[in-house]
Amino acid sequence: MPVREDAVALRDDLVRLRRSLHAEPEIGLDLPRTQEKVLAALDGLPLEVSVGRGLTSVTAVVRGSRPGPVVLLRADMDALPVQELTGLDYASRVDGAMHACGHDMHTAMLVGAAHLLAGRREALAGNAILMFQPGEEGWDGSAAMIAEGVLDAAGPKPDAAYALHVFSSAVPHGVFTARPGTTMAASDALEVTVVGSGGHGARPHRAKDPIPVACEIVTALQTLVTRQSDIFDPVVLTVGSFHAGTRRNVIPDTARFEATVRTFSAPAKARIKDAAITLARSIAQAHGLDAEVTYVDGYPMTVNDPQETTFVGDTITEVLGEDRFRPLADPLPGGEDFSRVLQRVPGAFILLGAGNGATDNHSPRAEFDDSVLTDGATVLAELALRR
């Protein structure tokens, strides 16, 4: 039976698993209920299954009947600290946590691919590593799994690696897309604390007020981006956190803000890093204050291998039809820790439209359509089989 037909036969099981995961989301590197559900879904399959030591990961190896390459397939499993507002009958039952980025979809798809590959070991030349990863949302779970040896799980290191990510609005429903080269941005953090001297709000001349200085730095950073960054090598800098003071008539000692910085090339990252640090310190100094500035390197750029990206497009077109794959024109400014794998293994990060286009990923109202689960499982399995 063709892979796609077998995947359709798994649909009800995959939907049940996905909705069970959605109802009990977990955040970070410790996902015990999620791990338990994945292990149960893999139970009985002819796989070599292991779990993480420092995080609740699951690694499963499918051994083919003949020698061949090693292919890694990855799904992230963690949720976000978001209060769900979808009103779905399987909505999150955990206060303050939600699968708002579709990782429950990814997990169910990879479980489906595990079933499809396990039933085709005779046709599999080589081995497949199935990487069920916690902690993608800012916890760098990919780096932790690499440190624990996921790339060595089958013996030889992987020859290719693939991951699927669903989007609720950025990609048309049911369409797969990818591009060679940079696909997702590097995601870094800029942390600034302006240090002044507190006092009475009615006598600011007797204090060193850090709030207007911090505000000036925030505004100047936006000008910095537009005036020192190449418009064809863009930079995104967004201040998402700003904290200062306790009461309206008290000048605080410090004002602190944090920004996310997204870049698409190493030169752009180097320029904005140096310039932002210099700007923040210089503005504070001009006002007679100090600025403590930290630039935190986060996820690197997600860079797809050109040959593997072509292979992905050809596979999807052949299996699902010409209308189901479209080249991705531009990189996305989101960050991804699958970049850690792609730094070591040629592969591709693939996007799949799975929403109604009304809300974005990370929204408390984000919804994803279960109808794409079988296609996602099919594509992952076919990539491993054909590669």
N, C-alpha and C positions, 0 to 999 in steps of 0.2 A: 504494500500500500504506500502511495506517495507520502512524503513527510507532512505535507499540508493537510491531507485527509486525516492522518493520525492526530495532528494537532487539533483539528476540529473536534475529534472524538474526545479530546481532553478538556474541551471548553468548560464544561460545568465544574469540573474539579478545580480548574485554574481560577474561575470566577469565585468559587467558594473560598479558596485560599486567599485570593487578593482581598476580598471583603473582610475576611477574618483578620488579616494583617491591618487593614484600614481601621477596623474598629478598636484595635489595641496597639496604637503607635507607640514606639519607644525612641528615645533621643540619645545620640552620642555613640559611644563605643560599647556600652553595656546594654544589650538587647536580649535578655534571657527568654522572654516569651516568643519573640520573633525567631530566635535560633531554634527553639523547641518546635515551632511550627514547620520550619524548613526541614529539620531533621525528620520529622514525622512524614512530611511529603516525599522525602527521598528514601524512606525506609523500605527495604525489600528490593531495591534496585541493585544491580551488580556494579556498585561503585566503591571506590576507596574513599571513605569519608573521614575527615578529621576536623577538629574544632580548634579555635585559637586559644592561646594561653593567656595573653594579656587583654584580649577583647573577644566578644562573642561572635566571632566569624565562623563560617562553615566553608570548607574546601572539599570538593568532590572531584575525583579523577575517573574519567571513563577511558578504559584501556581498549584500544582497537585490536582487531585480530591480526593486523599486519603492521610492519614497521612504517613509519612516516613521521611527518612533522607533529609538533605539539602546538595546539591552539588553546588560548585562554579566552574564556567568556566571563564577563563580570556583571554582577548586579549589586547595586547599593541597597541597603535595607532600612536605613534610619529615617526618622521623621523630623519634623520641625517644631519649635516651640510656638505654635500657632493655635489659637482657639477656633475650632472648626465652626463654620456658619452655613454649611451647605444644606442642612435639613434632610440629608439622605437617611434612609432607614438603617444603613450600616455605618453611619457617621461615627467619628471617634467617641469612645466612652471614657477617654482619659482627658481630664481637665488640662488645658494648656498645651496639648500635643496633637499634631495632625500630620497625616501624609499629604502635605500640600504641594509636594514636588513629584509625586508619582513613583516613589521608590517601592511602594507596595506592588505597583504594576511590574516594575523591573524584576522584583523577586519572583513573582508568579511566572513571568515569562521564562526566567532561567530555570525554574523548577520544571516547566514544560519542556524546555530544551533538554534537560537531564533525562526525562522520560523518553523523549524521541531518540536521543543518542544511545541510551542504554539498550534500547530495542534494536539498534543497528550496529552493534559492535563488530559483526561480521563484515559489514561494509565500510568500517572505519579504518583507514590506513593512518596510524598514528594514535595520539592520545589527546584528550581534551581535559583541561583544567577548568572547573566551574568555581568561580570566586564570588562567594556571597559575603559582601563587605559591610560592616557597620561604619558609622562615623564619617560619612562623606560630607555632611553639612557643617564644615568648619573644624572637624576633629582629626582630619588627615588619616582616616582609617586605612586608606590604600598604602600609605607609607608604613603603617604598623603591620599590615599583612605581608608586605614585601620583606620587612625586617624579620618576620617570623617564618619566612621561607615559602610563600605561596608560589613564587616563580620556579621553585625547585620541586614542586609537589609531584610532578610526573617523572622526575629524574632529569632529563635534558631540559634546558630552559625553553620557554615558548618561542616558536618561530613567528607567531602572529597573535594579536590580541584585539578583541572587539568588545564594545559596550553599547547598549541601547539606552536612550533617554527619552522619555515621553515629554511632550510639551502640550499645554492646554490651549495656547493661543499663537505661539510663534511660528508654528508649522501647520499647514492645512491638514484636516482630519484624514487619517489613514495614509498619509504620504510619508515616506522615508526620505531623509536628505543627509548629505555629508559633503565635505569638501576636502581637497588636499591641502596640506599645510596647516597654518594656525586656524583652529576651529573655535576655541574658547580662549578667553583672556587669562593672563596672569592675574591673580587676585591677592593683593597685599593690603596692609593696614598702616595707616599713619596715625600716631597717637601723640597729642600735644597737650602739655600742661603748662599754662601761663602762671608764673609764680609772682605774686605781688605782695601787698601788705594790707591787711584788712583794716576797717575802720567804720565810722559812722556815715551813713548814706547822706546825711545833711552836710558833711564836711569832707567831700572827696579830695580836697587839696591836701589833707593831712594823711591820706592813705595812698596806696598805689593800686588802683582798681584794675584787676585782671580781666574783667568782663568785656569792656569795650576793646581792649587789646586783642583778646581772643576773637571777638566778632570781626575785627579788622583783618585778622589773619584768615579767617574763614572766607571772607569776601575776596581777599587778595589771592587766595589759592585758586579761585575760579578764574580770575584774570590770568593767573600764571598759566593755567592749562591752555587758554585760548591764545596766549601770546608766545609761549615757548614750546608748543607741541605742533608738529607737522599735522595738518588736517588729514593727510593721507596715511598717517601712522598715529591714530588717535589715542587719547588718554581720557579716561573717565575718573573723576575724583568727586566723591559724594560724602559729605559730612552727615553721618546718621545718628550721632550721639553727642550731646552738648550738656554739660552739667556744671552749675556754679551756684553758690549761695544757698541761704536758708530762709531769709526774710527780705522784704522789699527795702528795708532801711538799714541793712547791714552789708557793707562791702566785704566780700570774702577774701581770704588769702590767695585762693587759686581758682582758676577756671580751666576745665578740661574738656577736650572734644576728641572724637575718633572719626576717622574717615576710611572708606574703602577706596582703593586705587586699582584701576583696571588698565592693563596695557597689553599690546599685541605684538610687541617686539622687544628684544633685549636692549637696543639703544633707547627706545622710548622709556622703558622702565628706569634705566640708569639716569636719564636726564631728569625725569620728574622726581626721582628719589633725592638727588642732590639739590635740585632747585627748591623743593618743598621744605627740606630741612633748613636750608639757608634762609629762605623767606621768613619762616616762622621765628627763627632766632633773631633775625635782623629787625623785624617789626617790634618784637618785644624789647629788644635792646634800645631801639629808637625812643621808646616810651619810658625807659629807665627800669624795665622789668626783665625777668629772665623767662626763657621758654625751654622746657625739657621736652625734647622731640625724639621719638622712637619710630623708626620705619621697620615694620615686621614683614619679612618675606613670607608669603603664603603659598598658595598653589601656583605652580608654574603654568605657562601656556600649554594648552592641549593641542598637540600638533599631530595631524594625521599623515601617515605615510602615503604618498601619491599612488603607488602600485596597489596597496591594500584598499585604498578608497575606490579605485577603479574596479577592483574585484568585488567590493561590496555593491556598487551600483549595478554591475553586470549580473550578480547573483540575484538581487532583488527584482530586477527587470525580468529575468528569465523565470523566476519562481512565481512572482505575483503579477507581473504585467508591466508594460512600459509606463503606464500612468501612475505607478506606485513609487517611483523613485524620481527625485528631482535634485540636481546639483544645488548645493547651498552657496548662494552668491557671496555672502559676507560672513566673517566670524561673528560670534555672539559674545557680548561682554560679560557673560556669566563665567564663573570659575568652576573647575572640576578636578578632583584629585585622581581621576583615571589618568591624568597627565603624568603621574608618577610611573605608571605602567608603560605608557607610550614613550617615556624617556629611555626605557630599557628594551622595549620590544616594538617592532614595527606593527602598526595596526590602525584602527579607525574608531572614532567616536561617532555614533550614528544617532540622528534625531528622528523622532516619530511623532507625528501629530495625533493627539489622542483626546482632544477636548472640543468644546463647542465654540472656541474663539472669544467667548465673552469675558473670561477672567484669565489672569496670568498665573504661572507657577508661583508658589509661595503665598498666594492669596488665601484668606480664610474661606473663600467661596469657590476655590479651584475644584473643578470636577474633571474626572478622566473616564473615558468610555471603555468598558470591559470588552467591547467588540474587537479591539485591536490586540488582545492578549494572544490569541492563537497565531496571528500573523507575526507578532514579535517572537514567539517561541519558534515558529517555523524558520524565520530568518536566522536566528542564532544557531539553530541546529544545522541548517543548510550551509552556513558559513564554515562551521567546523567540518562537516562532511566533505564539502567541496575543496576546502583549503588543504 
